[in-house]
Amino acid sequence: MLNGIDLTLRPGSIYALLGPNGAGKSSLVKVIAGLTALDSGTISLNGRDPHRDPGARRSLGVVPQDVALYGSLTALENLTLFGRIAGLEAGRARERAGTTLTAVGLADRAHDRIAVLSGGMSRRLNIAAALVHDPVLVLLDEPTVGVDAPSRGAIADLLGAVRDRGAAILIATHDMGEAEALADRVGIMVDGRLVTEGTPEALIAEVFGSGQDVLLRLGAKAEEPAKTALIEAGLAQSDEDPLTWYGTVDGGFAALAAMSNRLSAAGVAVGEARLREPGLAGVYLHVVGHEFDT
């Protein structure tokens, strides 16, 4: 259930939506797309409500988590059909289908049926189907699940080009690198609520300041007084893994070594210690209480 979400998506920008499984990311995408009814609240797309206005829905491009293409049709036929569904005239739909195939790097596969395309190609074509009518808002639900690295790069380049043409893009993703590389703004959802949002740089600075991200994995579960020592060191226990503790430290490896020595003296069995420059993965860990779901 979504609760009290206030979200603005700006033209020419990419907004990455993060959160654990069940947080409501896919539900929010469906609500914005007009696919799920609202109990309360409003959605406005350039002043029009996609729940009530078919014209507003046609100005959306929606990329579902599962590939939603017609297997018996070719790539060109699929995009032409989706263009027609979005309201394009037949000639314009075929023209846009060809242009969009070129944009996603699949012009040479225009007459291949979906069944013979690789998983990465199918994912790119799935995105192309949402772009063929040149929407003003593109909604993507886990667009790179199961996609190899080269195809991930191609998808990232494509989304960057769509943003640069002035579209607003919302990506619900489990790919932290994708979010960090592409997003102008990031929001983190927990239990149907948007608990924090901002630019990646602002969120990192808010959580870490001038510090670095530290993560400890213990060799055994911490009992008193070991747990007290961990808390006094400024560390918090992961919600999902009692052996994982995390926090921030100033002073780099020297400070981490000093922390490790103090904890060892208190009887804390540290099996692994990691120090890394702050990033969205660290912000996510601090906000949600466990590492990103995979």
C-alpha positions, -999 to 999 in steps of 0.1 A, spaced: 0 0 0 13 34 -10 12 61 18 16 98 15 39 100 -15 46 134 -30 67 131 -60 76 155 -89 93 143 -121 109 170 -141 114 171 -179 149 163 -190 157 144 -158 160 108 -146 146 98 -112 157 65 -97 134 48 -73 152 24 -48 138 2 -20 136 -33 -7 113 -59 -23 77 -51 -14 85 -14 -7 59 -3 -33 81 6 -63 62 -13 -89 29 -3 -73 39 34 -77 49 29 -114 15 13 -120 -4 41 -102 14 68 -122 7 49 -154 -30 48 -147 -30 10 -144 -39 8 -107 -68 28 -92 -61 54 -65 -79 53 -32 -70 89 -26 -47 116 -40 -41 129 -75 -17 125 -104 -11 152 -130 8 148 -162 11 183 -178 -21 191 -161 -40 160 -172 -49 129 -152 -38 96 -168 -65 78 -148 -93 97 -165 -77 110 -197 -68 85 -225 -48 113 -242 -26 117 -211 -20 79 -210 -8 80 -246 18 106 -237 33 80 -213 58 52 -222 57 22 -198 83 -5 -197 71 -34 -175 95 -57 -156 87 -86 -178 92 -84 -216 58 -76 -231 63 -81 -269 44 -102 -294 65 -133 -301 50 -141 -335 58 -106 -348 91 -91 -360 108 -63 -342 96 -38 -368 60 -52 -366 60 -50 -328 71 -13 -327 47 -4 -355 18 -20 -336 28 -2 -304 29 30 -323 -6 25 -336 -19 16 -301 -4 49 -289 -24 68 -315 1 72 -344 -12 71 -380 -1 39 -399 26 56 -420 39 76 -390 39 45 -368 61 26 -393 84 55 -397 89 59 -360 93 22 -356 123 23 -380 138 54 -363 134 38 -328 150 6 -339 180 25 -351 181 44 -317 183 12 -297 209 -4 -321 185 -30 -336 180 -17 -371 197 -48 -385 172 -71 -366 141 -53 -378 127 -83 -396 137 -109 -370 110 -124 -348 112 -119 -311 119 -156 -304 154 -154 -321 166 -123 -303 189 -125 -273 177 -115 -238 195 -82 -240 181 -74 -274 146 -82 -262 150 -59 -232 162 -31 -255 132 -37 -278 109 -37 -248 121 -2 -240 118 8 -277 82 -2 -276 76 24 -249 95 51 -268 81 47 -303 55 74 -299 80 99 -283 64 101 -248 69 130 -224 72 106 -194 88 72 -195 83 47 -166 106 17 -163 102 -11 -138 135 -30 -134 146 -25 -170 179 -43 -168 170 -75 -148 189 -104 -163 207 -82 -189 244 -87 -197 269 -59 -192 271 -47 -229 233 -45 -231 232 -26 -198 256 -1 -212 235 3 -244 203 8 -223 220 34 -201 231 53 -233 196 51 -247 180 64 -215 205 92 -214 196 102 -249 159 101 -241 165 124 -211 185 148 -232 156 151 -257 136 165 -228 115 135 -215 111 128 -178 122 93 -168 113 73 -137 133 40 -131 124 16 -104 156 -4 -101 177 -29 -82 208 -19 -100 226 5 -77 253 13 -103 226 22 -128 210 46 -104 243 62 -94 254 66 -130 221 79 -145 199 95 -119 196 132 -114 175 125 -83 170 94 -62 142 84 -39 142 55 -14 109 38 -6 102 17 26 68 2 34 49 22 8 65 55 18 91 77 2 114 81 32 141 102 16 150 118 -18 174 142 -33 204 143 -57 229 115 -52 255 140 -40 232 156 -15 220 122 -1 256 110 3 267 142 20 237 141 44 245 105 55 283 106 55 295 142 57 332 140 53 334 104 65 337 70 47 314 40 47 326 12 69 310 -23 71 320 -51 95 311 -87 93 316 -105 126 329 -140 130 302 -146 157 271 -129 169 279 -100 192 267 -104 228 271 -80 257 296 -63 262 306 -67 226 274 -52 213 278 -22 236 313 -17 221 300 -18 186 273 8 194 298 30 212 319 29 180 290 44 161 280 13 143 245 -1 138 234 -37 133 218 -48 100 181 -55 102 185 -87 82 220 -100 92 230 -100 129 266 -105 119 267 -73 98 274 -39 114 278 -6 95 286 30 101 310 58 91 345 67 100 367 97 95 405 93 89 406 64 64 424 31 70 442 44 101 408 52 118 394 18 107 425 0 122 421 19 154 384 10 155 392 -27 149 417 -27 177 393 -12 202 366 -37 192 389 -67 194 399 -56 229 362 -56 238 359 -92 226 343 -84 192 353 -111 166 357 -91 134 358 -115 104 359 -89 77 362 -51 75 354 -29 45 361 7 40 348 25 9 341 59 -5 305 68 2 280 60 -25 243 53 -29 248 17 -17 260 31 16 231 56 18 207 27 11 222 6 38 219 35 64 183 43 54 169 8 51 191 -11 75 204 -38 52 222 -41 19 204 -39 -14 183 -69 -23 195 -88 -54 
